[in-house]
Amino acid sequence: MYKVALPLPPSPVTLVLPLVLPVMVALLLLMPPFLYAAAASSLAAHELSFLVLSQPAKFNAARARSLRYSIVEQLKELTQPDAGGPNEPDNVFLSHELFPDNDGAWAITPVLRHVRTSLLKATHRTARWLIICEEQSHVNVSLLAHHLAKEDYREKLFLGYPLHDREATIIHHFAFFKNPSSFLYPYVRAGVALTVPLVDHLVELIPLVPLSDFFIDAAHEFALLLWRQGTGYPLQPRRYFCAKPAPGCAIQALFQGAAVPGAPARGAASGEMTVSCGRKPTSIEHIMFAVKTCHKYHRDRIPVLKHTWTRFVEHLRYFSDASDHTIPTVVTSVPNTGAGHCAKTLAILRLIRDEIRFNATLQATVRWVMLVDDDTILSPSSLVRFLSCYDPDRDLYLGERYGYHLMSTDGYNYVTGGGGIVLSVAILDALQQTCECPAPSSPDDMILAACLQRLGVRPIHSSLFHQARPSDYAPELLDPLRTVSFHKHWQVDPHQVYNRWFRQSDEQYHFTTVVSGSPSGPSLPSDGAGKLQPRVADDAGERVSHRCATYQQPAVAHMVSNRNENDSIRELRQRVDDDKASTVHRPGHDNDDDDVHLRPSHHRRTSRTAPPVTDASQHNHILRTRWCESNELQSNSDHLLLHQKNLPETANIIKHSDL
């Protein structure tokens, strides 16, 4: 008997596959490219372009370059070995390098067309996304590529971490006052992602939309431009953009000293983690605090200052239009104006400059001047930490940056006065010789910036300074440990603001630098129990008699090259003088290499027997040949208010009629 093998019936899969396979191939051919990317679960390195909002100051530029290095190294790892394109990714840009002569790069809108042009270069034609972040951002490129691969790059997308106002705020012109939390704007430090189609749309839109002359909060203003009264493209929140370090974040904002979970100390970490400050930190005795006040506020604002931050400072002056020995005030002899205060501010800077010049003790210690309003609330200890990252022997100008006319060629940035204006003592002489007020009531912070820009000095921005109250900012924007200042007493208790944000830090700094026996720091009276006491009105007691001195300013040399990112025009002119005077002997400092490095020769102390300059016109500056044993600045106001005349018309780069 034989067994016959009968064929099995065909399975359903075998029968259907010939029919389904052509359909599947057709669907794959018709699949949009972004679905291919999603299937691959990640974008390619050449599909991402990064713009890091950076600044040319040495410390800031170092942080930005460290972040760029981190992103570039990660892009190399993302690139397949057999993939085409350049070996070294060139799609990571620093704004201060890409736009060295454009003051509006930080505001994004003024340079967006130029950014698009950069994206259209041959090596960037395949770019799908523009990623904008800051020098204090941490970027995980692989996670970012993975998440963005799930988005449709052909759409006009605006992605980021959402911020909103807790109440209608002056810094946003009280927009959305009926429902402030309804409008979302991005936290740029946490990253912003724009598709290229949206960038193209904006480039076409910007010339057609009227924009404000002032840029205050670039993120809010950029979001308003995109929103277009509800007819445009609102911010779409994404969880992989993070306001603080956390696992799983593609881009996260870092405050100074913050650690990134799971990240090494180098490589993938942000530049903030790899860049250290100067070798010689700032101490409180290096800062002169100048408070602008007037008779109207002597009784309500000055007591607040005396019971809060001024208890912890070493050099303090109250400048007013009226004499008050109980404070005491320094009279400027400039009548108070309702707004602007330009003449008053320049008079204050002249008074400070001359006091430092003819006071040997101040001349040897004071490196910085901080100009504040009488309703500015600040932390001296946070300011000390912040300034330790900058060289006071440079021509520096720091604070919270605003912009004016940035969409035009004559625009410029300025440090807004309410949060405090910090100037290095090195720049005071040149500033006083070249700056005048169009009118006594002209805006002092803007005129000051215009004068400094003429000298080649541009502001260094820090988000630690604030023109408004804490409630005017989204909580994510406020550094709980390092914030330097707030402004205004309106509808807030300034004592509570100080206690909440600054008191603990200032007290800790005081006890570690003074009580512990450190040679520098403010002296503070205390009662028998060691309780801190308010600074009383005996500030004049710290002043010492001026020595008789003859001031000699270095001769102006010709312009030289070799300019670096920190050089101002004035510094270039003095480079030759520095070289000639580099061998000046300082008694008691024969081997003080560190001090020689930190203090250029035109600021080093030479012998008091140096021959006086007899021809004032030759060097174009104001001379104080004999001024001895006089420390009462009020009695010398007529002399101190002298200033240069006959400035050329071209010296004014600001449109004063617009102010």
Secondary structure, 3 states (H helix, E strand, C coil): CCCCCCCCCCCHHHHHHHHHHHHHHHHHHHCCHHHHHHHHCCCCHHHEEEEEECCCCHHHHHHHHHHHHHHHHHHHHHCCCCCCCCCCCCCEEEHHHHCCCCCCHHHCHHHHHHHHHHHCCHHHCCCCEEEEEECCEEECHHHHHHHHCCCCCCCCCEEECEECCCCCCHHHCCCCCCCHHHCCEECHHHCEEEEHHHHHHHHHHHHHCCCCCEECCHHHHHHHHHHHHHCCCCCEECCCEECCCCCCCCEEECCCCCCCCCCCCCCCCCHHHHCCCCCCCCCHHHEEEEEECCHHHCCCCHHHHHCCHHHHCCEEEEEECCCCCCCCEEECCCCCCCCCEHHHHHHHHHHHHHHHHCCHHHHHHCCEEEEEECCEEECHHHHHHHHCCCCCCCCCEEECEEEECCCCCCCEEEECCCCCEEEEHHHHHHHHHHCCCCCCCCEHHHHHHHHHHHCCCCCEECCCCCCCCHHHCCHHHCCCCCCCEEECCCCCCHHHHHHHHCHHHHHHHHHHHHHCCCCCCCCCCECCCCCECCCCCCHHHHCCCCCCCCCCCCCCCCCCCCCCCCCCHHHHHHHHHHHHCCCCCCCCCCCCHHHHHHCCHHHCCCCCCCCCCCCHHHHCCCCCCCCCCCCCHHHHHHHHCCCCCCCCHHHCCCCHHHC
